[in-house]
Amino acid sequence: MGKFDECMDTYRAEFKKIGVSFDDALLTKVAKGCGPSIYNKDASTVAGSDPKELETVKNNFLIGKLGLTEKDDLDGAISKVVDTFGSSNRNKYRAMFYYMLTTAYKKESVYK
């Protein structure tokens, strides 16, 4: 099994653990869209309590990739995703985080 498949297995298991249903095909596309960051221990997760990290998610992903604007309550959506993971969960994987933001804003078409 390749590294990408191992990452996907991890994401699937984590989604089951936190009780979130997901579309496997979309999750795969989002994970591929994250590029090599999913293989780097530090870059593969989102630090939910780090304001600088969350600002990066907002600017680079929500605004840059999904084309959203500040009026779309970006901070509220990020906060909701952090809550879904649970503040004590250190495994806030970037691909899963981005997947949940993508579906929250119904922007699946970005990955078609």
KEMAR-217411 format. One record per atom (N, C-alpha, C, O): residue in one letter; atom name; z negated, y, x negated. Coordinates in nm, 4 decimals, decimal comma. Each point is the difference from the previous one (the first is absolute). Layout:
<nodes>
+------+------+----------+----------+----------+
! code ! site !        z !        y !        x !
+------+------+----------+----------+----------+
!    A !   CA !        Z !        Y !        X !
...
+------+------+----------+----------+----------+
</nodes>
This chain:
<nodes>
+------+------+----------+----------+----------+
! code ! site !        z !        y !        x !
+------+------+----------+----------+----------+
!    M !    N !   0,0000 !  -0,1182 !  -0,0852 !
!    M !   CA !   0,0000 !   0,1182 !   0,0852 !
!    M !    C !   0,0000 !   0,1241 !  -0,0895 !
!    M !    O !  -0,0722 !   0,0058 !  -0,0995 !
!    G !    N !   0,1535 !   0,0925 !   0,1359 !
!    G !   CA !   0,0095 !   0,1230 !  -0,0770 !
!    G !    C !  -0,1131 !   0,0966 !   0,0292 !
!    G !    O !  -0,0776 !  -0,0184 !   0,0938 !
!    K !    N !   0,0701 !   0,1221 !  -0,1764 !
!    K !   CA !  -0,1068 !   0,0992 !   0,0166 !
!    K !    C !   0,0088 !   0,0708 !   0,1345 !
!    K !    O !  -0,1021 !   0,0267 !   0,0634 !
!    F !    N !   0,2246 !   0,0039 !  -0,0196 !
!    F !   CA !   0,0147 !   0,0684 !   0,1284 !
!    F !    C !  -0,0540 !  -0,0877 !   0,1129 !
!    F !    O !  -0,0715 !   0,0487 !   0,0876 !
!    D !    N !   0,1048 !  -0,1760 !  -0,0894 !
!    D !   CA !  -0,0483 !  -0,0920 !   0,1030 !
!    D !    C !  -0,1524 !  -0,0103 !  -0,0014 !
!    D !    O !  -0,0631 !  -0,0100 !   0,1052 !
!    E !    N !   0,0051 !   0,0126 !  -0,2237 !
!    E !   CA !  -0,1460 !  -0,0034 !  -0,0116 !
!    E !    C !  -0,0610 !   0,1242 !   0,0643 !
!    E !    O !  -0,1002 !  -0,0091 !   0,0710 !
!    C !    N !   0,1606 !   0,1244 !  -0,0961 !
!    C !   CA !  -0,0479 !   0,1243 !   0,0616 !
!    C !    C !   0,0104 !  -0,0087 !   0,1519 !
!    C !    O !  -0,0929 !   0,0374 !   0,0716 !
!    M !    N !   0,2057 !  -0,0867 !  -0,0232 !
!    M !   CA !   0,0191 !  -0,0110 !   0,1448 !
!    M !    C !  -0,1040 !  -0,0936 !   0,0622 !
!    M !    O !  -0,0531 !   0,0293 !   0,1072 !
!    D !    N !   0,0239 !  -0,1403 !  -0,1730 !
!    D !   CA !  -0,1025 !  -0,0921 !   0,0498 !
!    D !    C !  -0,1358 !   0,0701 !   0,0073 !
!    D !    O !  -0,0763 !  -0,0209 !   0,0944 !
!    T !    N !   0,0472 !   0,1027 !  -0,1931 !
!    T !   CA !  -0,1252 !   0,0753 !  -0,0015 !
!    T !    C !  -0,0045 !   0,0966 !   0,1180 !
!    T !    O !  -0,1017 !   0,0092 !   0,0687 !
!    Y !    N !   0,2117 !   0,0628 !  -0,0447 !
!    Y !   CA !   0,0039 !   0,0965 !   0,1108 !
!    Y !    C !  -0,0166 !  -0,0704 !   0,1347 !
!    Y !    O !  -0,0731 !   0,0471 !   0,0871 !
!    R !    N !   0,1407 !  -0,1588 !  -0,0715 !
!    R !   CA !  -0,0117 !  -0,0755 !   0,1259 !
!    R !    C !  -0,1441 !  -0,0440 !   0,0241 !
!    R !    O !  -0,0519 !   0,0115 !   0,1111 !
!    A !    N !  -0,0113 !  -0,0615 !  -0,2154 !
!    A !   CA !  -0,1394 !  -0,0453 !   0,0120 !
!    A !    C !  -0,0932 !   0,1170 !   0,0320 !
!    A !    O !  -0,0910 !  -0,0133 !   0,0819 !
!    E !    N !   0,1138 !   0,1265 !  -0,1460 !
!    E !   CA !  -0,0844 !   0,1172 !   0,0256 !
!    E !    C !   0,0187 !   0,0522 !   0,1422 !
!    E !    O !  -0,0974 !   0,0377 !   0,0652 !
!    F !    N !   0,2224 !  -0,0352 !  -0,0162 !
!    F !   CA !   0,0233 !   0,0438 !   0,1377 !
!    F !    C !  -0,0746 !  -0,0905 !   0,0978 !
!    F !    O !  -0,0597 !   0,0474 !   0,0966 !
!    K !    N !   0,0637 !  -0,1773 !  -0,1225 !
!    K !   CA !  -0,0720 !  -0,0939 !   0,0869 !
!    K !    C !  -0,1500 !   0,0251 !  -0,0070 !
!    K !    O !  -0,0692 !  -0,0038 !   0,1017 !
!    K !    N !   0,0194 !   0,0295 !  -0,2225 !
!    K !   CA !  -0,1422 !   0,0227 !  -0,0202 !
!    K !    C !  -0,0502 !   0,1228 !   0,0767 !
!    K !    O !  -0,1100 !  -0,0015 !   0,0552 !
!    I !    N !   0,1918 !   0,1085 !  -0,0522 !
!    I !   CA !  -0,0431 !   0,1211 !   0,0694 !
!    I !    C !   0,0459 !   0,0014 !   0,1464 !
!    I !    O !  -0,0270 !   0,0953 !   0,0732 !
!    G !    N !   0,0960 !  -0,2007 !  -0,0316 !
!    G !   CA !   0,0376 !  -0,0138 !   0,1404 !
!    G !    C !   0,1115 !   0,0906 !   0,0476 !
!    G !    O !  -0,0009 !   0,0459 !   0,1143 !
!    V !    N !   0,0968 !  -0,0199 !  -0,2013 !
!    V !   CA !   0,1131 !   0,0856 !   0,0361 !
!    V !    C !   0,1264 !  -0,0855 !   0,0048 !
!    V !    O !   0,0338 !  -0,0680 !  -0,0968 !
!    S !    N !   0,0359 !   0,0724 !   0,2112 !
!    S !   CA !   0,1263 !  -0,0731 !   0,0087 !
!    S !    C !   0,1087 !   0,0820 !  -0,0701 !
!    S !    O !  -0,0093 !   0,1224 !  -0,0086 !
!    F !    N !   0,1115 !  -0,1910 !  -0,0410 !
!    F !   CA !   0,1024 !   0,0687 !  -0,0772 !
!    F !    C !   0,1337 !  -0,0700 !   0,0130 !
!    F !    O !   0,0074 !  -0,1179 !   0,0346 !
!    D !    N !   0,0977 !   0,1926 !  -0,0629 !
!    D !   CA !   0,1367 !  -0,0506 !  -0,0027 !
!    D !    C !   0,0303 !  -0,0341 !  -0,1462 !
!    D !    O !   0,0077 !   0,0888 !  -0,0849 !
!    D !    N !   0,0094 !  -0,2170 !   0,0570 !
!    D !   CA !   0,0179 !  -0,0457 !  -0,1371 !
!    D !    C !   0,1243 !   0,0599 !  -0,0660 !
!    D !    O !  -0,0029 !   0,0338 !  -0,1183 !
!    A !    N !   0,1105 !  -0,0208 !   0,1935 !
!    A !   CA !   0,1237 !   0,0547 !  -0,0569 !
!    A !    C !  -0,0200 !   0,1459 !  -0,0410 !
!    A !    O !   0,0447 !   0,0413 !  -0,1070 !
!    L !    N !  -0,1116 !   0,0363 !   0,1916 !
!    L !   CA !  -0,0253 !   0,1406 !  -0,0336 !
!    L !    C !  -0,0968 !   0,0098 !  -0,1175 !
!    L !    O !   0,0196 !   0,0822 !  -0,0895 !
!    L !    N !  -0,1228 !  -0,1645 !   0,0890 !
!    L !   CA !  -0,0954 !   0,0005 !  -0,1117 !
!    L !    C !   0,0724 !  -0,0290 !  -0,1313 !
!    L !    O !  -0,0288 !   0,0626 !  -0,1020 !
!    T !    N !   0,1217 !  -0,1563 !   0,1042 !
!    T !   CA !   0,0773 !  -0,0329 !  -0,1198 !
!    T !    C !   0,0803 !   0,1209 !  -0,0470 !
!    T !    O !   0,0039 !   0,0288 !  -0,1196 !
!    K !    N !   0,0594 !   0,0417 !   0,2116 !
!    K !   CA !   0,0795 !   0,1180 !  -0,0360 !
!    K !    C !  -0,0880 !   0,1111 !  -0,0561 !
!    K !    O !   0,0363 !   0,0654 !  -0,0977 !
!    V !    N !  -0,1519 !  -0,0444 !   0,1596 !
!    V !   CA !  -0,0913 !   0,1039 !  -0,0492 !
!    V !    C !  -0,0497 !  -0,0364 !  -0,1398 !
!    V !    O !  -0,0065 !   0,0858 !  -0,0881 !
!    A !    N !  -0,0281 !  -0,2117 !   0,0681 !
!    A !   CA !  -0,0480 !  -0,0445 !  -0,1311 !
!    A !    C !   0,1081 !   0,0201 !  -0,1060 !
!    A !    O !  -0,0294 !   0,0465 !  -0,1101 !
!    K !    N !   0,1528 !  -0,0806 !   0,1421 !
!    K !   CA !   0,1106 !   0,0207 !  -0,0950 !
!    K !    C !   0,0190 !   0,1482 !  -0,0282 !
!    K !    O !   0,0332 !   0,0391 !  -0,1119 !
!    G !    N !  -0,0544 !   0,0432 !   0,2140 !
!    G !   CA !   0,0121 !   0,1441 !  -0,0153 !
!    G !    C !  -0,1052 !   0,0601 !  -0,0920 !
!    G !    O !   0,0195 !   0,1083 !  -0,0553 !
!    C !    N !  -0,1306 !  -0,1784 !   0,0390 !
!    C !   CA !  -0,1057 !   0,0472 !  -0,0910 !
!    C !    C !   0,0386 !  -0,0200 !  -0,1457 !
!    C !    O !  -0,0610 !   0,0587 !  -0,0893 !
!    G !    N !   0,1615 !  -0,1407 !   0,0654 !
!    G !   CA !   0,0469 !  -0,0235 !  -0,1359 !
!    G !    C !  -0,1027 !  -0,0710 !  -0,0852 !
!    G !    O !  -0,0822 !  -0,0762 !   0,0508 !
!    P !    N !   0,0870 !   0,1014 !  -0,1803 !
!    P !   CA !  -0,0878 !  -0,0723 !  -0,0923 !
!    P !    C !  -0,1485 !   0,0329 !   0,0144 !
!    P !    O !  -0,0837 !  -0,0678 !  -0,0596 !
!    S !    N !   0,0500 !   0,1695 !   0,1368 !
!    S !   CA !  -0,1419 !   0,0360 !   0,0149 !
!    S !    C !  -0,0828 !  -0,1138 !   0,0584 !
!    S !    O !  -0,1205 !  -0,0070 !  -0,0240 !
!    I !    N !   0,1836 !  -0,0829 !   0,1008 !
!    I !   CA !  -0,0772 !  -0,1087 !   0,0611 !
!    I !    C !  -0,0482 !  -0,1017 !  -0,1025 !
!    I !    O !  -0,0868 !  -0,0817 !   0,0305 !
!    Y !    N !   0,1419 !   0,0854 !  -0,1515 !
!    Y !   CA !  -0,0397 !  -0,0945 !  -0,1034 !
!    Y !    C !  -0,1062 !   0,0564 !  -0,0948 !
!    Y !    O !  -0,0569 !  -0,0734 !  -0,0808 !
!    N !    N !   0,0307 !   0,2026 !   0,0909 !
!    N !   CA !  -0,0974 !   0,0661 !  -0,0858 !
!    N !    C !  -0,1349 !   0,0028 !   0,0707 !
!    N !    O !  -0,0099 !   0,0478 !   0,1130 !
!    K !    N !  -0,0936 !  -0,0985 !  -0,1786 !
!    K !   CA !  -0,1310 !  -0,0137 !   0,0627 !
!    K !    C !  -0,0487 !   0,1308 !   0,0609 !
!    K !    O !  -0,0492 !  -0,0001 !   0,1129 !
!    D !    N !   0,0614 !   0,1102 !  -0,1836 !
!    D !   CA !  -0,0481 !   0,1287 !   0,0505 !
!    D !    C !   0,0934 !   0,0588 !   0,1053 !
!    D !    O !  -0,0458 !   0,0463 !   0,1045 !
!    A !    N !   0,1748 !  -0,0478 !  -0,1309 !
!    A !   CA !   0,0963 !   0,0626 !   0,0903 !
!    A !    C !   0,0224 !  -0,0802 !   0,1282 !
!    A !    O !   0,0492 !   0,0542 !   0,0990 !
!    S !    N !  -0,0848 !  -0,1823 !  -0,1001 !
!    S !   CA !   0,0273 !  -0,0839 !   0,1171 !
!    S !    C !  -0,0949 !   0,0265 !   0,1167 !
!    S !    O !   0,0235 !  -0,0468 !   0,1114 !
!    T !    N !  -0,1306 !   0,1218 !  -0,1374 !
!    T !   CA !  -0,0950 !   0,0315 !   0,1072 !
!    T !    C !  -0,0108 !   0,1509 !   0,0178 !
!    T !    O !   0,0351 !   0,0776 !  -0,0889 !
!    V !    N !  -0,0845 !  -0,0381 !   0,2057 !
!    V !   CA !  -0,0231 !   0,1401 !   0,0314 !
!    V !    C !  -0,1509 !   0,0218 !   0,0007 !
!    V !    O !  -0,0731 !  -0,0719 !   0,0682 !
!    A !    N !   0,0268 !   0,1701 !  -0,1434 !
!    A !   CA !  -0,1427 !   0,0334 !  -0,0023 !
!    A !    C !  -0,0293 !   0,0872 !   0,1215 !
!    A !    O !   0,0254 !   0,1204 !  -0,0011 !
!    G !    N !  -0,0787 !  -0,1819 !   0,1045 !
!    G !   CA !  -0,0225 !   0,0691 !   0,1272 !
!    G !    C !  -0,1016 !   0,1113 !  -0,0031 !
!    G !    O !  -0,0061 !   0,0803 !   0,0931 !
!    S !    N !  -0,0748 !  -0,0734 !  -0,1988 !
!    S !   CA !  -0,1008 !   0,1057 !  -0,0090 !
!    S !    C !   0,0376 !   0,1079 !  -0,1016 !
!    S !    O !  -0,0781 !   0,0919 !  -0,0248 !
!    D !    N !   0,1966 !  -0,1029 !  -0,0336 !
!    D !   CA !   0,0448 !   0,0962 !  -0,1006 !
!    D !    C !   0,0951 !   0,1008 !   0,0640 !
!    D !    O !   0,1141 !  -0,0340 !   0,0316 !
!    P !    N !  -0,1602 !   0,1584 !  -0,0120 !
!    P !   CA !   0,0849 !   0,1012 !   0,0658 !
!    P !    C !   0,1338 !   0,0212 !  -0,0697 !
!    P !    O !   0,1014 !   0,0230 !   0,0661 !
!    K !    N !  -0,1003 !  -0,0305 !  -0,2004 !
!    K !   CA !   0,1250 !   0,0204 !  -0,0734 !
!    K !    C !   0,0990 !  -0,1123 !   0,0312 !
!    K !    O !   0,1192 !   0,0247 !   0,0185 !
!    E !    N !  -0,1694 !  -0,1478 !  -0,0128 !
!    E !   CA !   0,0847 !  -0,1157 !   0,0315 !
!    E !    C !   0,0575 !   0,0128 !   0,1417 !
!    E !    O !   0,1186 !  -0,0249 !   0,0220 !
!    L !    N !  -0,2026 !   0,0634 !   0,0726 !
!    L !   CA !   0,0450 !   0,0130 !   0,1391 !
!    L !    C !   0,0991 !   0,1147 !   0,0155 !
!    L !    O !   0,0896 !  -0,0067 !   0,0843 !
!    E !    N !  -0,1045 !   0,1107 !  -0,1638 !
!    E !   CA !   0,0953 !   0,1110 !   0,0006 !
!    E !    C !   0,1353 !  -0,0481 !  -0,0511 !
!    E !    O !   0,1043 !   0,0410 !   0,0510 !
!    T !    N !  -0,1059 !  -0,1275 !  -0,1510 !
!    T !   CA !   0,1231 !  -0,0583 !  -0,0540 !
!    T !    C !   0,0687 !  -0,0857 !   0,1058 !
!    T !    O !   0,1219 !   0,0071 !   0,0158 !
!    V !    N !  -0,1992 !  -0,0881 !   0,0571 !
!    V !   CA !   0,0562 !  -0,0818 !   0,1077 !
!    V !    C !   0,0660 !   0,0911 !   0,1034 !
!    V !    O !   0,1106 !  -0,0266 !   0,0471 !
!    K !    N !  -0,1802 !   0,1332 !  -0,0133 !
!    K !   CA !   0,0519 !   0,0928 !   0,1006 !
!    K !    C !   0,1305 !   0,0656 !  -0,0467 !
!    K !    O !   0,0992 !   0,0012 !   0,0729 !
!    N !    N !  -0,1002 !   0,0530 !  -0,1946 !
!    N !   CA !   0,1177 !   0,0735 !  -0,0481 !
!    N !    C !   0,1170 !  -0,0898 !  -0,0374 !
!    N !    O !   0,1141 !   0,0283 !   0,0364 !
!    N !    N !  -0,1414 !  -0,1354 !  -0,1081 !
!    N !   CA !   0,1091 !  -0,0847 !  -0,0493 !
!    N !    C !   0,0520 !  -0,0978 !   0,1039 !
!    N !    O !   0,1202 !  -0,0262 !   0,0059 !
!    F !    N !  -0,2096 !  -0,0281 !   0,0764 !
!    F !   CA !   0,0454 !  -0,1000 !   0,0966 !
!    F !    C !   0,0253 !   0,0597 !   0,1384 !
!    F !    O !   0,1117 !  -0,0073 !   0,0512 !
!    L !    N !  -0,2133 !   0,0654 !   0,0085 !
!    L !   CA !   0,0166 !   0,0492 !   0,1373 !
!    L !    C !   0,1020 !   0,1129 !   0,0097 !
!    L !    O !   0,0851 !   0,0000 !   0,0889 !
!    I !    N !  -0,0937 !   0,0945 !  -0,1789 !
!    I !   CA !   0,0934 !   0,1136 !   0,0044 !
!    I !    C !   0,1299 !  -0,0348 !  -0,0719 !
!    I !    O !   0,1086 !   0,0203 !   0,0543 !
!    G !    N !  -0,1194 !  -0,0728 !  -0,1764 !
!    G !   CA !   0,1188 !  -0,0296 !  -0,0802 !
!    G !    C !   0,0840 !  -0,1146 !   0,0523 !
!    G !    O !   0,1217 !   0,0134 !   0,0125 !
!    K !    N !  -0,1849 !  -0,1266 !   0,0185 !
!    K !   CA !   0,0746 !  -0,1197 !   0,0424 !
!    K !    C !   0,0270 !  -0,0021 !   0,1505 !
!    K !    O !   0,1128 !  -0,0239 !   0,0432 !
!    L !    N !  -0,2172 !   0,0491 !   0,0364 !
!    L !   CA !   0,0162 !  -0,0107 !   0,1461 !
!    L !    C !   0,0497 !   0,1291 !   0,0646 !
!    L !    O !   0,0379 !  -0,0005 !   0,1171 !
!    G !    N !  -0,0375 !   0,1108 !  -0,1916 !
!    G !   CA !   0,0527 !   0,1259 !   0,0522 !
!    G !    C !  -0,0889 !   0,0682 !   0,1023 !
!    G !    O !   0,0494 !   0,0734 !   0,0856 !
!    L !    N !  -0,1792 !  -0,0965 !  -0,0930 !
!    L !   CA !  -0,0939 !   0,0613 !   0,0944 !
!    L !    C !  -0,0406 !   0,1380 !  -0,0495 !
!    L !    O !   0,0305 !   0,0381 !  -0,1130 !
!    T !    N !  -0,0998 !   0,0366 !   0,1989 !
!    T !   CA !  -0,0502 !   0,1323 !  -0,0377 !
!    T !    C !  -0,1493 !   0,0073 !   0,0293 !
!    T !    O !  -0,0558 !  -0,0881 !   0,0654 !
!    E !    N !  -0,0075 !   0,1927 !  -0,1136 !
!    E !   CA !  -0,1440 !   0,0172 !   0,0199 !
!    E !    C !  -0,0388 !  -0,0011 !   0,1480 !
!    E !    O !  -0,1106 !  -0,0415 !   0,0346 !
!    K !    N !   0,1997 !   0,0863 !   0,0516 !
!    K !   CA !  -0,0337 !   0,0042 !   0,1431 !
!    K !    C !  -0,0117 !  -0,1401 !   0,0611 !
!    K !    O !  -0,0409 !  -0,0133 !   0,1153 !
!    D !    N !   0,0760 !  -0,0904 !  -0,1905 !
!    D !   CA !  -0,0076 !  -0,1377 !   0,0483 !
!    D !    C !  -0,1385 !  -0,0628 !  -0,0203 !
!    D !    O !  -0,0141 !  -0,1218 !   0,0115 !
!    D !    N !  -0,0881 !   0,2027 !  -0,0414 !
!    D !   CA !  -0,1374 !  -0,0478 !  -0,0232 !
!    D !    C !  -0,0034 !  -0,1115 !  -0,1042 !
!    D !    O !  -0,0474 !  -0,1105 !   0,0259 !
!    L !    N !   0,0983 !   0,1423 !  -0,1428 !
!    L !   CA !   0,0087 !  -0,0978 !  -0,1083 !
!    L !    C !  -0,1374 !  -0,0467 !  -0,0472 !
!    L !    O !  -0,0209 !  -0,1188 !  -0,0243 !
!    D !    N !  -0,0722 !   0,2128 !   0,0115 !
!    D !   CA !  -0,1349 !  -0,0364 !  -0,0443 !
!    D !    C !  -0,0673 !  -0,0931 !   0,1006 !
!    D !    O !  -0,0720 !  -0,0921 !  -0,0387 !
!    G !    N !   0,0952 !   0,1161 !   0,1670 !
!    G !   CA !  -0,0573 !  -0,0856 !   0,1039 !
!    G !    C !   0,0530 !  -0,1421 !  -0,0082 !
!    G !    O !  -0,0756 !  -0,0958 !   0,0163 !
!    A !    N !   0,2051 !   0,0818 !  -0,0416 !
!    A !   CA !   0,0603 !  -0,1334 !  -0,0111 !
!    A !    C !  -0,0512 !  -0,0727 !  -0,1238 !
!    A !    O !  -0,0286 !  -0,1197 !   0,0050 !
!    I !    N !   0,0174 !   0,1913 !  -0,1149 !
!    I !   CA !  -0,0518 !  -0,0603 !  -0,1231 !
!    I !    C !  -0,1435 !  -0,0465 !   0,0219 !
!    I !    O !  -0,0373 !  -0,1101 !  -0,0405 !
!    S !    N !  -0,0422 !   0,1938 !   0,1043 !
!    S !   CA !  -0,1395 !  -0,0342 !   0,0280 !
!    S !    C !  -0,0108 !  -0,1237 !   0,0885 !
!    S !    O !  -0,0875 !  -0,0842 !  -0,0201 !
!    K !    N !   0,1760 !   0,0740 !   0,1172 !
!    K !   CA !  -0,0007 !  -0,1152 !   0,0899 !
!    K !    C !   0,0328 !  -0,1291 !  -0,0760 !
!    K !    O !  -0,0611 !  -0,1040 !   0,0244 !
!    V !    N !   0,1567 !   0,1113 !  -0,1156 !
!    V !   CA !   0,0355 !  -0,1177 !  -0,0802 !
!    V !    C !  -0,1174 !  -0,0404 !  -0,0891 !
!    V !    O !  -0,0306 !  -0,1186 !  -0,0126 !
!    V !    N !  -0,0351 !   0,2169 !  -0,0491 !
!    V !   CA !  -0,1171 !  -0,0298 !  -0,0829 !
!    V !    C !  -0,1064 !  -0,0688 !   0,0858 !
!    V !    O !  -0,0615 !  -0,0971 !  -0,0439 !
!    D !    N !   0,0397 !   0,1465 !   0,1651 !
!    D !   CA !  -0,0978 !  -0,0610 !   0,0909 !
!    D !    C !   0,0403 !  -0,1422 !   0,0388 !
!    D !    O !  -0,0858 !  -0,0874 !   0,0127 !
!    T !    N !   0,2149 !   0,0640 !   0,0060 !
!    T !   CA !   0,0482 !  -0,1340 !   0,0350 !
!    T !    C !  -0,0325 !  -0,0996 !  -0,1109 !
!    T !    O !  -0,0415 !  -0,1128 !   0,0268 !
!    F !    N !   0,0604 !   0,1549 !  -0,1501 !
!    F !   CA !  -0,0346 !  -0,0854 !  -0,1136 !
!    F !    C !  -0,1514 !  -0,0199 !  -0,0092 !
!    F !    O !  -0,0480 !  -0,1077 !  -0,0355 !
!    G !    N !  -0,0251 !   0,2126 !   0,0679 !
!    G !   CA !  -0,1451 !  -0,0003 !  -0,0177 !
!    G !    C !  -0,0339 !   0,0676 !  -0,1314 !
!    G !    O !   0,0585 !  -0,0315 !  -0,1036 !
!    S !    N !  -0,1517 !   0,1233 !   0,1076 !
!    S !   CA !  -0,0307 !   0,0785 !  -0,1202 !
!    S !    C !  -0,0516 !  -0,0863 !  -0,1150 !
!    S !    O !   0,0171 !   0,0363 !  -0,1164 !
!    S !    N !  -0,0791 !  -0,1486 !   0,1469 !
!    S !   CA !  -0,0535 !  -0,0848 !  -0,1071 !
!    S !    C !   0,1056 !  -0,0952 !  -0,0569 !
!    S !    O !  -0,0243 !  -0,0649 !  -0,1018 !
!    N !    N !   0,1404 !   0,0557 !   0,1656 !
!    N !   CA !   0,1074 !  -0,0877 !  -0,0467 !
!    N !    C !   0,0724 !   0,0662 !  -0,1173 !
!    N !    O !   0,0646 !   0,1036 !   0,0161 !
!    R !    N !  -0,0760 !  -0,1641 !  -0,1328 !
!    R !   CA !   0,0639 !   0,0555 !  -0,1193 !
!    R !    C !   0,1474 !  -0,0402 !  -0,0097 !
!    R !    O !   0,0717 !   0,0486 !  -0,0875 !
!    N !    N !  -0,0266 !  -0,1365 !   0,1761 !
!    N !   CA !   0,1381 !  -0,0492 !  -0,0041 !
!    N !    C !   0,0901 !   0,0760 !   0,0971 !
!    N !    O !   0,0612 !  -0,0601 !   0,0883 !
!    K !    N !  -0,0531 !   0,1895 !  -0,1044 !
!    K !   CA !   0,0908 !   0,0806 !   0,0815 !
!    K !    C !   0,1351 !   0,0008 !  -0,0719 !
!    K !    O !   0,0372 !   0,0964 !  -0,0668 !
!    Y !    N !   0,0338 !  -0,2067 !   0,0832 !
!    Y !   CA !   0,1267 !  -0,0149 !  -0,0709 !
!    Y !    C !   0,1018 !   0,1035 !   0,0460 !
!    Y !    O !   0,0166 !   0,0243 !   0,1196 !
!    R !    N !   0,0507 !   0,0357 !  -0,2159 !
!    R !   CA !   0,0952 !   0,1087 !   0,0281 !
!    R !    C !   0,1079 !  -0,0421 !   0,1000 !
!    R !    O !   0,0308 !   0,0751 !   0,0926 !
!    A !    N !   0,0262 !  -0,1929 !  -0,1103 !
!    A !   CA !   0,1053 !  -0,0450 !   0,0918 !
!    A !    C !  -0,0527 !  -0,0115 !   0,1426 !
!    A !    O !   0,0693 !   0,0371 !   0,0948 !
!    M !    N !  -0,1899 !  -0,0876 !  -0,0790 !
!    M !   CA !  -0,0609 !  -0,0114 !   0,1329 !
!    M !    C !  -0,0319 !   0,1385 !   0,0566 !
!    M !    O !   0,0232 !   0,0265 !   0,1180 !
!    F !    N !  -0,0760 !   0,0602 !  -0,2021 !
!    F !   CA !  -0,0337 !   0,1368 !   0,0391 !
!    F !    C !   0,1249 !   0,0707 !   0,0515 !
!    F !    O !  -0,0019 !   0,0612 !   0,1068 !
!    Y !    N !   0,1107 !  -0,0702 !  -0,1838 !
!    Y !   CA !   0,1254 !   0,0638 !   0,0385 !
!    Y !    C !   0,0579 !  -0,0651 !   0,1261 !
!    Y !    O !   0,0557 !   0,0685 !   0,0857 !
!    Y !    N !  -0,0690 !  -0,1989 !  -0,0751 !
!    Y !   CA !   0,0471 !  -0,0706 !   0,1192 !
!    Y !    C !  -0,0709 !   0,0560 !   0,1246 !
!    Y !    O !   0,0649 !   0,0313 !   0,0998 !
!    M !    N !  -0,1965 !  -0,0193 !  -0,1065 !
!    M !   CA !  -0,0754 !   0,0482 !   0,1171 !
!    M !    C !   0,0354 !   0,1448 !   0,0341 !
!    M !    O !   0,0048 !   0,0364 !   0,1175 !
!    L !    N !   0,0196 !   0,0456 !  -0,2187 !
!    L !   CA !   0,0421 !   0,1377 !   0,0262 !
!    L !    C !   0,1401 !   0,0033 !   0,0611 !
!    L !    O !   0,0271 !   0,0785 !   0,0909 !
!    T !    N !   0,0604 !  -0,1631 !  -0,1411 !
!    T !   CA !   0,1369 !  -0,0076 !   0,0519 !
!    T !    C !  -0,0009 !  -0,0368 !   0,1481 !
!    T !    O !   0,0695 !   0,0625 !   0,0800 !
!    T !    N !  -0,1474 !  -0,1630 !  -0,0438 !
!    T !   CA !  -0,0043 !  -0,0426 !   0,1403 !
!    T !    C !  -0,0749 !   0,0998 !   0,0871 !
!    T !    O !   0,0340 !   0,0167 !   0,1171 !
!    A !    N !  -0,1354 !   0,0503 !  -0,1721 !
!    A !   CA !  -0,0751 !   0,0992 !   0,0774 !
!    A !    C !   0,0920 !   0,1133 !   0,0460 !
!    A !    O !  -0,0154 !   0,0518 !   0,1105 !
!    Y !    N !   0,1103 !  -0,0140 !  -0,1949 !
!    Y !   CA !   0,0927 !   0,1073 !   0,0341 !
!    Y !    C !   0,1327 !  -0,0511 !   0,0554 !
!    Y !    O !   0,0927 !   0,0775 !   0,0233 !
!    K !    N !  -0,0848 !  -0,2096 !  -0,0026 !
!    K !   CA !   0,1225 !  -0,0607 !   0,0528 !
!    K !    C !   0,1224 !   0,0390 !  -0,0838 !
!    K !    O !   0,1043 !   0,0381 !   0,0532 !
!    K !    N !  -0,1199 !  -0,0486 !  -0,1835 !
!    K !   CA !   0,1070 !   0,0352 !  -0,0940 !
!    K !    C !   0,0623 !  -0,1233 !  -0,0644 !
!    K !    O !   0,0515 !   0,0064 !  -0,1117 !
!    E !    N !  -0,0568 !  -0,1191 !   0,1835 !
!    E !   CA !   0,0569 !  -0,1236 !  -0,0525 !
!    E !    C !   0,1469 !   0,0166 !  -0,0380 !
!    E !    O !   0,0493 !  -0,0693 !  -0,0890 !
!    S !    N !   0,0203 !   0,1602 !   0,1556 !
!    S !   CA !   0,1430 !   0,0196 !  -0,0263 !
!    S !    C !   0,0272 !   0,0460 !  -0,1435 !
!    S !    O !   0,1120 !  -0,0148 !  -0,0488 !
!    V !    N !  -0,2112 !   0,0695 !  -0,0184 !
!    V !   CA !   0,0155 !   0,0419 !  -0,1403 !
!    V !    C !   0,0300 !  -0,1220 !  -0,0875 !
!    V !    O !   0,0653 !   0,0115 !  -0,1038 !
!    Y !    N !  -0,1133 !  -0,1276 !   0,1466 !
!    Y !   CA !   0,0155 !  -0,1231 !  -0,0790 !
!    Y !    C !   0,1086 !  -0,0935 !   0,0535 !
!    Y !    O !   0,0077 !  -0,1145 !  -0,0447 !
!    K !    N !   0,0755 !   0,1581 !   0,1374 !
!    K !   CA !   0,1055 !  -0,0857 !   0,0547 !
!    K !    C !   0,1192 !  -0,0033 !  -0,0906 !
!    K !    O !   0,0986 !  -0,0672 !   0,0301 !
+------+------+----------+----------+----------+
</nodes>
